[in-house]
Amino acid sequence: MAKKKNTAPRRILVISYHFPPDSSIGGQRWAGLSKYLARLGWEVHVVTTSAAGSEPSLPSVYRHVRFPRRTLNDVYKSAVRRLPRPAATDRQSPAVESSGRSPSASGTVREHLRTIISSAMDLPDHGRGWVARAAGAARKLIRQERFDVVISSGPPHSAHFAALLATRGTTVPFWVDMRDPWSTTYKMHLPEDRFIRAERSFLRQLEKLVFSRAARVIVNTREFASALRSANAHSEVTCFPNGIDLERMPARNLDAVQRGSIAHVGTLYANRSLSSVFAAMAEIIGDGRRASGALRLDVAGPIESSHREKLHAEIDAAGLGSVVNIHGMLPRSEALELLSRAHLALVLAQDQPMCVPAKLYESVGLGVPTLVIAERTSAAASEALRIGAMTVEGGDSVGIRAILEDMLSGRMPTRIQPRTPISYADLAVEMDRMLQDAIVGATKQERPSGLALQVSS
C-alpha cells in the first residue's frame, strides 16, 4: 500500500517591527524574503506594527498587526514638545549672577538625572512598548498552527524578546536575524561617557540572554559574523547577506541618465562625510577642465543637525554652491528616480566596520555605477567588491578624483550588472535551503533511536 504523502504546509512566523508600507529600511529584508519564500511553497505569517494600507496583499503571506502601547518615553517626548522654548539671551539673569553659586552645578545634576531617566524609559529601544503585544500575538498563532521556525528581525532588537517569550515552553525553534549590530554600535555617534558605557553593558547582557536561547543567529556581513562567533562561542552564527527586491525597483531609463551627475541618497549622520568628495570636485573644477562643466552632486535624505552646518560650510569653502544641490527628505519614489538618473551613486559608510548600508543594494540593483566610501577592511568595502561596486578610503580624495575623471571622460559606463545575485528572489532560494536543512536536522533528532528510517533522495 502506498504511503500517504505528508501535505502539511511549511510554515514560518516572522516578528518584525517594520514591514511595508512602512518605509523604514528595516522592513525590506523580510518583506522581500517573505514574498519569494511564499512562491517557493512556504506559508509566512508576519507580526508587525505596520498596517497594510494600500499595500497589495501577497499570496501565502499573512500580516498580523499589533500596534505598540504608549510608553512613558512617548508621554515624556509629547510633554517636551508642548513646552515653550526659552528665549535666547546673551547674558545670564541677574538672579544667577548675584547668587554667587556656580551656574553649572545644579544644571549638571539635572542633566544627569534627565539622562538616567531617559535611558530607563527608552532602553532597550523604541520597540519596547510593542514587545508584550507582539509576543502575545505570536504565541496565539503558535497555539493555532504548527510553525517550523520563528524568526525575529531587528532593529529594533526588542523584537527578539517578543520571539523569545512567544517560543518559551514550546518546541518551535527560535532564530534571531540581526540586520545590524546591537550593543557594540549603540550611540556610536555620541562621545562615550559612563552612562553610555553602562547602557552598552546592559545591552550586552540582553544580547547574551537572547543568543543563549536562539537556535541560530543570522547576520548580514562576514565581519559581524566573525565578531559574534568570538564573543559568543556557543551560538550558531550564520552569515546571510542583504539584497533588494528588484520587482519593487523602477526600470532605469539610460536615455535619462545625466552624464557627470553624482547622487547620494541616504542619511548623513555619525561619521558619514562628503568632505573628500567636495575636495575632489573642487580640484577638478579648479583645473578648468572642459568636461567639468557637467559635474554635479545631488544630496537627498535626512541630515543630522550637527552635519547640516558643516555640510553647507564645506560647500561654500570649496566654491561648489552652483554644482551641489541639497534636496532634503524626498518620498521614496522620488529618491529612487533621482538615483536612477545619476551617472554615479555614492554610498557613505565611514567608521561602520560591521555594517553595510542598504543603499548599496538599491544603487547596484538599479544598475548605477556605485562608489562606496569606507575603510578598506570594513564590511561595506568588502561587500561592495563582492557585488560589483567600487570603493575608496574615506580620506582618499585622490582616488575619488580619479573615479570622477573616469566618469567625466566617458570611461565609466552608465550601467553595471551585479557580479553576484543580490535579488531577494535568488536569496530566498538560499533561505529556503537553510530552513529545510534545519527542519530535516530537527526531524532526525526527534526520531526514536530504535527505528531505522529511510529518507528518499
Residue pairs with C-beta under 8 A, 6 or more apart in sequence:
8 146
9 41
9 42
9 43
10 41
10 42
10 43
10 148
10 435
10 436
10 439
11 42
11 43
11 44
11 45
11 145
11 146
11 147
11 148
12 37
12 42
12 43
12 44
12 45
12 147
12 148
12 149
12 150
12 151
12 435
13 45
13 46
13 47
13 138
13 141
13 142
13 147
13 149
13 150
13 151
13 166
13 172
14 30
14 34
14 44
14 45
14 46
14 47
14 150
14 151
14 152
14 153
15 46
15 47
15 48
15 134
15 138
15 150
15 151
15 152
15 153
15 159
15 162
15 163
15 166
16 26
16 27
16 30
16 46
16 47
16 48
16 152
16 153
16 159
17 26
17 27
17 48
17 49
17 127
17 130
17 134
17 154
17 155
17 156
17 158
17 159
18 24
18 25
18 26
18 27
18 48
18 49
18 50
19 27
19 30
19 31
19 46
19 48
19 49
19 50
19 63
20 27
20 28
20 31
20 50
20 55
21 50
21 52
21 53
21 54
21 55
22 48
22 49
22 50
23 332
25 358
26 153
26 154
26 155
26 156
26 179
27 48
27 50
28 244
28 245
28 358
29 153
29 177
29 179
29 220
29 242
29 243
29 424
30 46
30 151
30 153
30 177
31 245
32 243
32 244
32 245
32 424
32 427
32 428
33 424
33 427
33 428
33 431
34 44
34 46
34 58
34 61
35 58
35 61
35 245
35 424
35 428
36 424
36 425
36 427
36 428
36 429
37 44
37 428
37 431
37 432
37 435
38 44
38 58
38 59
38 60
38 61
39 59
39 428
40 428
40 429
40 432
42 60
42 432
42 435
43 60
43 62
44 60
44 61
44 62
45 62
45 64
45 141
45 145
45 147
46 61
46 62
46 63
46 64
47 64
47 66
47 134
47 137
47 138
47 141
47 162
48 63
48 64
48 65
48 66
49 65
49 66
49 67
49 68
49 130
50 63
50 65
51 63
51 65
52 63
52 65
57 63
64 137
64 141
66 130
66 133
66 134
66 136
66 137
67 130
67 133
68 127
68 129
68 130
68 133
69 129
69 130
69 132
69 133
70 129
71 121
71 128
71 129
72 121
73 118
73 121
73 122
73 126
73 128
74 129
76 117
76 118
76 121
92 103
96 103
112 195
115 195
116 195
119 195
119 199
122 128
123 199
123 202
123 203
124 156
124 157
124 158
124 161
124 202
124 203
124 206
125 155
125 156
125 157
125 158
126 156
127 154
127 155
127 156
127 157
127 158
127 159
128 158
130 158
130 159
130 162
131 158
131 159
131 161
131 162
131 165
132 162
132 165
134 159
134 162
134 166
135 161
135 162
135 163
135 165
135 166
138 150
138 162
138 163
138 166
138 167
139 165
139 166
141 147
142 150
142 166
142 167
142 170
142 172
147 172
148 172
148 173
148 435
148 438
148 439
149 172
149 173
149 174
149 175
149 215
149 435
149 438
149 439
150 163
150 166
150 167
150 172
150 173
150 174
150 175
151 163
151 174
151 175
151 176
151 177
151 218
152 159
152 160
152 162
152 163
152 164
152 174
152 175
152 176
152 177
153 159
153 177
153 179
154 160
154 176
154 177
154 178
154 179
154 180
154 182
155 179
155 180
155 182
157 178
157 182
157 206
157 210
160 176
160 210
160 214
161 206
161 210
163 174
163 176
164 174
164 209
164 210
164 213
164 214
167 173
167 174
168 213
173 215
173 216
173 438
173 442
174 213
174 214
174 215
175 214
175 215
175 216
175 217
175 218
176 210
176 211
176 214
176 216
176 217
176 218
177 218
177 240
178 217
178 218
178 219
178 220
178 224
178 228
179 220
179 242
180 355
181 224
181 227
181 354
181 355
182 203
182 207
183 200
183 201
183 203
183 204
183 206
183 207
184 200
184 227
184 354
185 352
185 354
185 355
186 196
186 199
186 200
186 203
187 196
187 199
187 200
188 270
188 351
189 269
189 270
189 271
190 196
208 232
211 217
211 228
211 232
211 235
212 234
212 235
214 235
215 236
215 438
216 236
216 237
216 238
216 438
217 228
217 232
217 235
217 236
217 237
217 238
218 237
218 238
218 239
218 240
219 225
219 228
219 237
219 238
219 239
219 240
220 239
220 240
220 241
220 242
220 356
221 239
221 241
221 354
221 355
221 356
221 379
221 382
221 383
222 239
222 379
222 382
223 353
223 354
223 378
223 379
223 382
224 239
224 354
224 355
224 379
225 237
225 238
225 239
227 354
228 235
228 237
229 235
229 237
238 434
240 427
240 430
240 431
240 434
241 356
241 383
241 422
241 427
242 356
242 358
242 361
243 361
243 421
243 422
243 423
243 424
243 426
243 427
244 361
244 362
244 364
244 365
244 422
244 423
244 424
245 423
245 424
245 425
246 365
246 423
246 425
247 425
249 336
249 362
249 365
249 366
250 333
250 336
250 337
250 340
250 366
252 340
252 366
252 367
252 368
252 415
253 340
254 414
254 415
256 340
256 341
257 340
257 341
257 342
257 343
257 414
258 294
258 296
258 341
258 342
258 343
259 294
259 343
259 407
259 410
259 414
260 291
260 294
260 295
260 296
260 343
260 407
260 408
261 294
261 296
261 297
261 298
261 341
261 342
261 343
261 344
262 277
262 295
262 296
262 297
262 298
262 342
262 343
262 344
262 345
262 346
262 404
262 407
263 297
263 298
263 299
263 300
263 338
263 339
263 341
263 342
263 344
263 345
263 346
263 368
264 274
264 297
264 298
264 299
264 300
264 301
264 345
264 346
264 347
264 348
265 300
265 301
265 330
265 335
265 336
265 338
265 339
265 345
265 359
265 362
266 272
266 301
266 347
266 348
266 357
266 359
267 301
267 302
267 303
267 304
268 274
268 299
268 301
268 302
268 303
268 304
268 307
268 311
268 348
269 302
269 303
269 304
269 307
270 351
270 352
271 350
271 351
271 352
272 307
272 348
272 349
272 350
273 307
273 348
273 350
273 394
274 297
274 299
274 311
274 314
274 346
274 348
275 314
276 373
276 394
276 395
276 396
276 397
276 400
277 297
277 346
277 373
277 397
277 400
278 314
278 315
278 318
278 320
278 324
279 318
279 397
279 400
280 397
280 398
280 400
280 401
280 404
281 295
281 297
281 318
281 320
281 323
281 324
281 404
282 318
282 319
282 320
283 397
283 401
284 292
284 295
284 401
284 404
284 405
284 408
285 292
285 295
285 319
285 320
285 323
289 408
291 408
291 409
292 408
294 408
295 323
295 404
295 408
296 323
296 324
296 325
297 320
297 323
297 324
297 325
297 346
298 325
298 327
298 338
298 342
299 311
299 324
299 325
299 326
299 327
300 327
300 328
300 329
300 330
300 335
300 338
301 328
301 329
301 330
301 335
302 329
303 311
303 326
303 328
311 326
312 326
315 321
315 324
327 338
330 338
336 362
336 366
339 345
339 362
339 363
339 366
339 368
340 366
340 368
342 368
343 368
343 369
343 407
343 412
343 414
344 368
344 369
344 370
344 371
344 403
344 404
344 407
344 412
345 359
345 363
345 366
345 368
345 369
345 370
345 371
346 370
346 371
346 373
347 357
347 359
347 360
347 363
347 370
347 371
347 372
347 373
347 380
347 384
347 389
348 357
348 373
348 374
349 355
349 356
349 357
349 372
349 373
349 374
349 378
349 380
349 381
350 373
350 374
350 375
350 394
351 375
351 394
352 374
352 378
352 379
352 380
353 375
353 377
353 378
353 379
354 378
354 379
355 379
355 380
356 379
356 380
356 383
357 380
360 370
360 372
360 380
360 383
360 384
360 387
360 389
361 387
361 422
363 370
363 389
364 370
364 387
364 388
364 389
364 416
364 418
364 422
365 418
365 422
365 423
367 415
367 416
367 417
368 415
368 416
369 389
369 390
369 407
369 412
369 413
369 414
369 415
369 416
370 384
370 389
370 390
370 416
371 389
371 390
371 391
371 392
371 400
371 403
372 380
372 381
372 384
372 389
372 390
372 391
372 392
373 391
373 392
373 393
373 394
373 400
374 380
374 381
374 384
374 391
374 393
374 394
375 381
375 393
375 394
376 391
376 393
380 391
381 391
384 390
384 391
385 391
386 419
386 420
387 418
387 419
387 420
387 422
388 416
388 417
388 418
388 419
388 420
390 403
392 399
392 400
392 403
393 399
403 412
406 412
421 427
440 455
447 453
